[in-house]
Amino acid sequence: MNTDVLVIGGGLAGLSTAFHLRRSGLSCLVAEAQDKVGGLAASERVDGFTFDRTGHLLHLHDRYGAGLVRSVLGSNLAEHRRDSAIRSCGVETRYPFQANTFGLPSRVVEDCLAGFLETVHWPERPKDDSFRAWCLAQFGSGISRHFMLPYNEKVWRRPLSRINTEWQGPFVPKPKAGEVLCGALMDQTKAFGYNAAFLYPMRGGIQPLADGLAGRLRPGQVLLSSPVTKVDLGSRIAEISGKGEVRFKRLVNTAPLPAFLDMATGLPGAVRSAAKRLRHNRVLCLNLGVQGHVSDRHWIYFPEKEFPFYRVGFASNFSPHVAPRGASSLYIEASRRPEESVSFPALERQYLVGLRRCGLLKSSHRILAKQWVPIDYGYVVYDRDRGPALATIFACLRKARVESIGRYGAWKYSFMEAAILDGKACAERLRK
Ligand SMILES: Cc1cc2nc3c(=O)[nH]c(=O)nc-3n(C[C@H](O)[C@H](O)[C@H](O)COP(=O)(O)OP(=O)(O)OC[C@H]3O[C@@H](n4cnc5c(N)ncnc54)[C@H](O)[C@@H]3O)c2cc1C
């Protein structure tokens, strides 16, 4: 096979690249390892439930991105106002914690307010560039101790003194002083943050977005069940398992960057050692289908150690069509370092105990379906090694005329709309 552009991966970034190359005159092939498109934004039917790979909600902030998603999904789209909560000290408070301490025990509210007011009256620069120091300087000791630090320790599984703040920009809401005070005195309904409203398909889970994009490509342009196993950047030939060789002029990678560098030949040793300094976490998602109603929320955060998960979401509150009538669909998430060994049966028992302890699962709730979704590359870790390692790797990939894009190709914390826009920007560079 010969192609002008070979795209590794048929997730949203890869599909979007091919979509935006449609009228470029360049031929483009997408090789996808799985038997369906979508990558992380794919869904599966299990015993009458439609499960995503944890919650995948559309937060559309870019005019072009929003227009494209809406045109692909058409009327199969519903808009929601987020209803999410934090469960701590035995109560549920509104998200985000820092703007909604009302309802927590008074000693906790006092702690949070006192610490926050200190940051307002005696503002200090963070002691270093870590996420931990930033939280203390931004929110004070109480909010940090009761939510920001324990919650983020659960997600990152590393000391927060070694995580930097480069990822948090749009993802951590920063309420003003008046809003923090107001949210301590009353049940504040004001919405905060990048995901205060979201869209989700009415039917089919999140899968129709990727299917819709793929449907706009030429038949045969996406090769499914086609893992790329080797890339020779010198001769510009890639090997697809079971399908043979593809000769390409330009290469676009959307597979996780370390995995791509592993299969690429012709790269200098400096790139290989830089790749060893890239770190990530796994996300261990259990999808559950349950008889009966479980919660009205969209999702709940669990900062406390006594719960083995950091977040539980309720997909049947995004769309009633992802669960049979009278049933609920939940996703439960925890994270692990890649080297940590995991016993899924043991973890499942811990999840169920945790769900019962917080009262979400009751004895009347019969489990109708379940599916483990281990996401081997979940969160890219933003530590001190990441920036310099990426600088070395990308300088070399540019020379080799390789684009590496998307959440894991570019090795970053981002979301579905950003993956689509990455593909568009990449196509524009290739056209030039
Ligand atoms: C826990 C979690 C929750 C999230 N929730 C949301 C959310 O609510 N909203 C949101 O907007 N975003 C969310 N995201 C982010 C979103 O999933 C991603 O930003 C987006 O889907 C990334 O798309 P991508 O194409 O860059 O990567 P991927 O979806 O990872 O696609 C890469 C593709 O490459 C394929 N591949 C890998 N190796 C090879 C190979 N050797 N050969 C061929 N193919 C290969 C993979 O099978 C995959 O299909 C979440 C992510 C996580 C981890």
The ligand as an SDF file (V2000), in Angstrom:
LIG
                    3D

 53 58  0  0  0  0  0  0  0  0999 V2000
  -10.8790    8.9600   32.4050 C   0  0  0  0  0  0  0  0  0  0  0  0
  -11.0720    9.8860   31.2470 C   0  0  0  0  0  0  0  0  0  0  0  0
  -12.2410   10.6330   31.1410 C   0  0  0  0  0  0  0  0  0  0  0  0
  -12.4020   11.5280   30.0840 C   0  0  0  0  0  0  0  0  0  0  0  0
  -13.5530   12.2580   30.0120 N   0  0  0  0  0  0  0  0  0  0  0  0
  -13.7120   13.1410   29.0240 C   0  0  0  0  0  0  0  0  0  0  0  0
  -14.9050   13.9210   28.9310 C   0  0  0  0  0  0  0  0  0  0  0  0
  -15.8300   13.7890   29.7260 O   0  0  0  0  0  0  0  0  0  0  0  0
  -14.9970   14.8210   27.9180 N   0  0  0  0  0  0  0  0  0  0  0  0
  -13.9910   15.0020   27.0010 C   0  0  0  0  0  0  0  0  0  0  0  0
  -14.1340   15.8410   26.1090 O   0  0  0  0  0  0  0  0  0  0  0  0
  -12.8740   14.2710   27.0560 N   0  0  0  0  0  0  0  0  0  0  0  0
  -12.6950   13.3570   28.0400 C   0  0  0  0  0  0  0  0  0  0  0  0
  -11.5630   12.6000   28.0950 N   0  0  0  0  0  0  0  0  0  0  0  0
  -10.5020   12.8540   27.1030 C   0  0  0  0  0  0  0  0  0  0  0  0
  -10.8050   12.2110   25.7520 C   0  0  0  0  0  0  0  0  0  0  0  0
  -10.9970   10.8280   25.9110 O   0  0  0  0  0  0  0  0  0  0  0  0
   -9.6150   12.4110   24.8270 C   0  0  0  0  0  0  0  0  0  0  0  0
   -9.1640   13.7430   24.8570 O   0  0  0  0  0  0  0  0  0  0  0  0
   -9.8690   12.0550   23.3650 C   0  0  0  0  0  0  0  0  0  0  0  0
  -10.7850   11.0250   23.2000 O   0  0  0  0  0  0  0  0  0  0  0  0
   -8.5140   11.6890   22.7870 C   0  0  0  0  0  0  0  0  0  0  0  0
   -8.6000   11.3230   21.4490 O   0  0  0  0  0  0  0  0  0  0  0  0
   -7.2890   10.8890   20.6780 P   0  0  0  0  0  0  0  0  0  0  0  0
   -7.6880   10.5680   19.3040 O   0  0  0  0  0  0  0  0  0  0  0  0
   -6.2440   11.9190   20.9010 O   0  0  0  0  0  0  0  0  0  0  0  0
   -6.7520    9.5990   21.4520 O   0  0  0  0  0  0  0  0  0  0  0  0
   -7.3710    8.1240   21.5750 P   0  0  0  0  0  0  0  0  0  0  0  0
   -8.8270    8.2010   21.7800 O   0  0  0  0  0  0  0  0  0  0  0  0
   -6.5380    7.4270   22.5840 O   0  0  0  0  0  0  0  0  0  0  0  0
   -7.1280    7.4980   20.1340 O   0  0  0  0  0  0  0  0  0  0  0  0
   -5.9170    6.8990   19.7700 C   0  0  0  0  0  0  0  0  0  0  0  0
   -6.2280    5.7090   18.8980 C   0  0  0  0  0  0  0  0  0  0  0  0
   -5.0080    5.1010   18.4880 O   0  0  0  0  0  0  0  0  0  0  0  0
   -5.2100    3.7140   18.4530 C   0  0  0  0  0  0  0  0  0  0  0  0
   -3.8800    3.0720   18.4970 N   0  0  0  0  0  0  0  0  0  0  0  0
   -3.0080    3.0150   19.5300 C   0  0  0  0  0  0  0  0  0  0  0  0
   -1.8910    2.3480   19.1630 N   0  0  0  0  0  0  0  0  0  0  0  0
   -2.0610    1.9940   17.8670 C   0  0  0  0  0  0  0  0  0  0  0  0
   -1.2500    1.2870   16.9290 C   0  0  0  0  0  0  0  0  0  0  0  0
   -0.0490    0.8200   17.2380 N   0  0  0  0  0  0  0  0  0  0  0  0
   -1.7380    1.0950   15.6820 N   0  0  0  0  0  0  0  0  0  0  0  0
   -2.9700    1.5600   15.3260 C   0  0  0  0  0  0  0  0  0  0  0  0
   -3.7680    2.2290   16.1850 N   0  0  0  0  0  0  0  0  0  0  0  0
   -3.3200    2.4520   17.4350 C   0  0  0  0  0  0  0  0  0  0  0  0
   -6.0570    3.4310   19.6740 C   0  0  0  0  0  0  0  0  0  0  0  0
   -6.7270    2.1830   19.5600 O   0  0  0  0  0  0  0  0  0  0  0  0
   -7.0190    4.6160   19.6270 C   0  0  0  0  0  0  0  0  0  0  0  0
   -8.1660    4.3130   18.9020 O   0  0  0  0  0  0  0  0  0  0  0  0
  -11.3830   11.6800   29.1200 C   0  0  0  0  0  0  0  0  0  0  0  0
  -10.2270   10.9010   29.2070 C   0  0  0  0  0  0  0  0  0  0  0  0
  -10.0690   10.0200   30.2620 C   0  0  0  0  0  0  0  0  0  0  0  0
   -8.8190    9.2010   30.3610 C   0  0  0  0  0  0  0  0  0  0  0  0
  1  2  1  0
  2  3  1  0
  2 52  2  0
  3  4  2  0
  4  5  1  0
  4 50  1  0
  5  6  2  0
  6  7  1  0
  6 13  1  0
  7  8  2  0
  7  9  1  0
  9 10  1  0
 10 11  2  0
 10 12  1  0
 12 13  2  0
 13 14  1  0
 14 15  1  0
 14 50  1  0
 15 16  1  0
 16 17  1  0
 16 18  1  0
 18 19  1  0
 18 20  1  0
 20 21  1  0
 20 22  1  0
 22 23  1  0
 23 24  1  0
 24 25  2  0
 24 26  1  0
 24 27  1  0
 27 28  1  0
 28 29  2  0
 28 30  1  0
 28 31  1  0
 31 32  1  0
 32 33  1  0
 33 34  1  0
 33 48  1  0
 34 35  1  0
 35 36  1  0
 35 46  1  0
 36 37  1  0
 36 45  1  0
 37 38  2  0
 38 39  1  0
 39 40  1  0
 39 45  2  0
 40 41  1  0
 40 42  2  0
 42 43  1  0
 43 44  2  0
 44 45  1  0
 46 47  1  0
 46 48  1  0
 48 49  1  0
 50 51  2  0
 51 52  1  0
 52 53  1  0
M  END
$$$$
